[in-house]
Amino acid sequence: MAIVAHGDRHRFIEDLRHLLQGSGANGAAIEAIAMTDGVDGSTIASAVTAGPAELSQQFDVTTAQANKIWTWLTDENADRTRELEILAPRDRVDIRLRVDGEVKTLDRLSAGQRATAILLLIFAIDGRCMILDQPEDDLDNRFIFDDVVQMIRSQKAISPSGGSRQIIAATHNPNIPVLGDAELVVVLDAGNDQVRVLAQGSIDAEDIRTHIRQVLEGGEEAFLRRYTKYGGIRLSLPSSRTALVAIAEQPVALAS
């Protein structure tokens, strides 16, 4: 994923147009000034202070237009120059995600891919506690496997890399607790408007691994992936179905 910062030139043009309303300056001249590379209100104010000739030369506007703008902004009965100095293009950020080798902007991504990009952006703000409520509802499972669990492993509070973030997740996706290397797994049974704790412990505990296989669809596959990618215990158990799982990285469980 990449984050690209831009200045919002469209909004800057509108702000400058509003300030120059009544000056007689035409839209083409205002746009030419606002679209100049590296320009902001302070830059324009410096040119105004130097005089209309500098304004015309620096921003490639006609002498007549430069005179109108200079006269309007330097009017002693108004405080327009000070207002101009604080004008600046507002921040605009493009978020881009690489999908199958192609870099796509946020507006070209599917709903699941957009959710992935936003989640990865949140992960970039390190050190804050993160609570995820069934992220698999919005995320492509491939991104969970390729990106999300990698971030969890590197950032969680107890990790070889020395991460500092507490991560709590309520999930039905086995990749998150298994490949994310959860420190604490809490298995919950929901019914009759109540939630009951069936078991809790680390994924190293045999009964917890059994619950993950029984409750989560694809739990066995997640353990096989873990064994292949990271190493670990490989154990085949019969599967069945229960209700709900809450996964916590340490030390609290979250029930959804």
C-alpha positions in Angstrom: 0.0 0.0 0.0 1.2 3.6 -0.7 0.0 6.9 0.7 0.5 9.9 -1.6 0.0 13.5 -0.2 -1.2 16.2 -2.5 -2.4 19.8 -2.1 -6.1 20.3 -2.9 -5.7 22.8 -5.7 -9.4 22.9 -6.5 -10.3 24.1 -3.0 -7.4 26.6 -3.1 -8.7 28.1 -6.3 -12.1 28.5 -4.7 -10.6 30.1 -1.6 -8.6 32.6 -3.7 -11.6 33.3 -5.9 -13.6 34.1 -2.8 -10.9 36.5 -1.5 -10.7 38.3 -4.9 -14.5 38.6 -5.4 -15.2 42.2 -6.3 -11.7 42.9 -7.6 -12.6 42.5 -11.2 -10.0 39.7 -11.7 -11.2 37.1 -14.1 -11.3 33.3 -13.4 -8.5 32.5 -15.8 -6.1 34.9 -14.0 -7.1 33.5 -10.6 -6.7 29.9 -11.8 -3.3 30.7 -13.3 -2.0 32.0 -10.0 -3.5 29.2 -7.9 -2.1 26.5 -10.2 1.5 27.7 -10.1 3.8 25.0 -8.7 4.6 25.5 -5.0 2.3 28.5 -4.6 0.4 29.4 -1.5 -1.0 32.6 0.0 2.3 33.7 1.4 4.0 33.4 -2.0 1.3 35.4 -3.6 1.4 38.0 -0.8 5.2 38.5 -1.3 4.6 39.2 -5.0 1.8 41.6 -4.2 4.2 43.5 -1.8 6.8 43.7 -4.7 4.2 45.4 -6.9 1.9 44.6 -9.8 4.8 44.1 -12.3 6.2 41.3 -10.1 2.7 39.8 -9.8 2.3 39.8 -13.6 5.7 38.3 -14.3 5.7 35.6 -11.6 2.3 34.3 -12.3 2.0 35.0 -16.0 -1.1 37.1 -15.9 -1.7 40.3 -17.9 -0.7 43.7 -16.6 -4.4 44.7 -16.4 -5.3 41.7 -14.3 -2.2 42.1 -12.1 -3.2 45.7 -11.5 -6.7 44.8 -10.5 -5.5 42.1 -8.1 -2.8 44.3 -6.6 -5.3 47.3 -6.1 -7.8 45.0 -4.4 -5.4 43.3 -2.1 -3.5 46.4 -1.0 -6.6 48.5 -0.2 -5.8 50.2 3.1 -9.5 50.1 4.2 -9.4 46.3 4.2 -7.1 43.6 5.6 -7.0 41.4 2.6 -3.3 40.9 2.5 -3.2 39.4 5.9 -6.1 37.1 5.0 -4.2 36.1 1.8 -1.0 35.2 3.8 -2.8 32.4 5.6 -4.3 30.8 2.5 -2.8 27.5 1.5 -3.8 24.4 -0.4 -5.5 22.0 2.0 -4.1 18.5 2.4 -5.5 15.8 0.0 -4.4 12.2 0.4 -4.5 9.4 -2.2 -4.4 5.8 -0.8 -3.2 3.2 -3.3 -3.2 -0.5 -3.0 -1.2 -3.0 -5.1 -3.6 -5.7 -6.4 -2.3 -8.5 -8.5 0.7 -6.4 -9.5 -1.4 -3.3 -10.4 -1.4 -0.2 -8.2 -5.0 1.0 -7.8 -6.4 4.2 -6.2 -9.1 4.0 -3.5 -11.9 4.8 -5.9 -10.9 1.8 -8.2 -10.9 -0.8 -5.4 -13.7 -3.1 -4.4 -15.4 -2.7 -1.0 -13.2 -5.4 0.5 -10.1 -4.0 -1.0 -10.9 -0.5 0.3 -11.4 -1.9 3.8 -8.0 -3.6 3.5 -6.3 -0.4 2.5 -7.9 1.5 5.4 -7.0 -1.2 7.9 -3.4 -1.2 6.7 -3.4 2.6 7.1 -4.6 2.2 10.7 -1.9 -0.4 11.3 0.6 2.2 10.2 -0.3 4.3 13.3 1.8 2.2 15.7 1.4 1.8 19.4 -2.3 2.2 19.9 -4.7 -0.5 21.1 -6.7 -1.9 18.2 -10.1 -3.6 18.4 -11.2 -5.5 15.3 -14.8 -6.8 15.2 -15.1 -9.6 12.6 -12.8 -8.0 10.0 -13.3 -10.9 7.7 -16.8 -9.5 6.9 -15.2 -6.8 4.8 -11.8 -8.1 3.9 -10.6 -10.5 1.1 -9.3 -13.6 2.8 -6.1 -13.4 0.7 -5.4 -10.0 2.2 -6.0 -11.3 5.7 -3.4 -14.1 5.0 -0.9 -11.9 3.1 -1.1 -8.6 4.9 -3.2 -8.4 8.0 -1.8 -11.4 10.0 1.7 -10.2 9.1 1.0 -6.8 10.6 -0.5 -8.4 13.7 2.5 -10.7 14.2 4.9 -7.8 13.9 3.0 -5.2 16.0 1.4 -7.2 18.9 2.7 -6.4 22.3 4.3 -9.8 22.8 6.4 -10.5 19.7 10.0 -11.2 18.8 10.3 -7.9 17.1 9.3 -6.1 20.2 5.9 -4.6 19.1 4.0 -2.4 21.5 0.4 -2.7 20.4 -2.4 -4.6 22.1 -4.7 -6.2 19.5 -8.2 -7.6 20.3 -10.2 -9.3 17.6 -13.6 -11.0 17.5 -13.5 -13.2 14.5 -14.7 -16.4 12.7 -11.6 -16.5 10.5 -8.9 -18.9 11.8 -6.1 -17.2 10.0 -6.3 -14.3 12.4 -5.7 -16.2 15.7 -3.6 -19.0 14.3 -1.3 -17.1 11.8 -1.5 -14.0 13.9 -0.1 -16.0 16.8 -2.7 -15.0 19.4 -1.4 -14.9 23.0 -4.9 -15.5 24.4 -7.9 -17.1 22.7 -11.3 -16.9 24.3 -14.0 -19.2 22.9 -17.5 -17.9 23.4 -20.9 -19.5 23.0 -23.7 -17.0 22.3 -27.4 -17.8 22.8 -30.5 -16.5 24.6 -29.0 -12.9 24.7 -26.1 -14.3 26.8 -22.5 -15.1 26.1 -20.7 -17.9 27.9 -17.0 -18.6 28.0 -16.3 -22.1 26.8 -12.5 -22.0 27.1 -9.6 -19.7 27.1 -5.8 -20.0 26.7 -3.0 -19.8 24.2 -3.1 -21.6 20.9 -0.3 -23.9 22.3 -3.0 -25.5 24.5 -4.5 -28.6 22.9 -8.1 -27.8 23.9 -7.8 -24.3 22.4 -6.6 -25.8 19.1 -9.4 -28.2 19.2 -12.0 -25.4 19.6 -10.4 -23.4 16.8 -10.8 -26.5 14.5 -14.3 -27.1 15.6 -15.6 -23.6 15.6 -13.9 -21.9 12.7 -14.4 -22.9 9.1 -11.0 -23.7 7.7 -9.4 -24.0 11.0 -7.4 -27.1 10.0 -6.1 -25.3 6.9 -4.9 -22.4 9.0 -2.9 -24.7 11.2 -1.4 -26.4 8.2 -0.4 -23.0 6.8 1.1 -22.1 10.1 3.1 -25.3 10.1 4.3 -24.7 6.6 5.1 -21.0 7.0 6.2 -20.6 10.6 6.6 -24.2 12.0 4.5 -25.6 14.8 2.4 -28.5 16.0 0.5 -30.4 13.3 -2.5 -32.2 14.7 -5.5 -33.7 12.9 -8.8 -33.6 14.8 -12.4 -34.2 13.8 -14.4 -31.1 13.1 -17.9 -30.0 14.3 -19.7 -26.7 14.8 -20.3 -24.4 17.7 -21.2 -20.7 17.9 -18.8 -17.8 18.2 -15.1 -17.1 18.9 -13.3 -14.1 20.4 -9.6 -13.7 19.9 -7.5 -11.5 22.1 -3.7 -10.8 21.7 -3.3 -10.2 25.5 -4.8 -10.0 28.0 -8.5 -9.2 27.4 -11.2 -10.9 25.3 -13.8 -9.1 23.3 -17.3 -10.5 22.8 -19.3 -9.3 19.9 
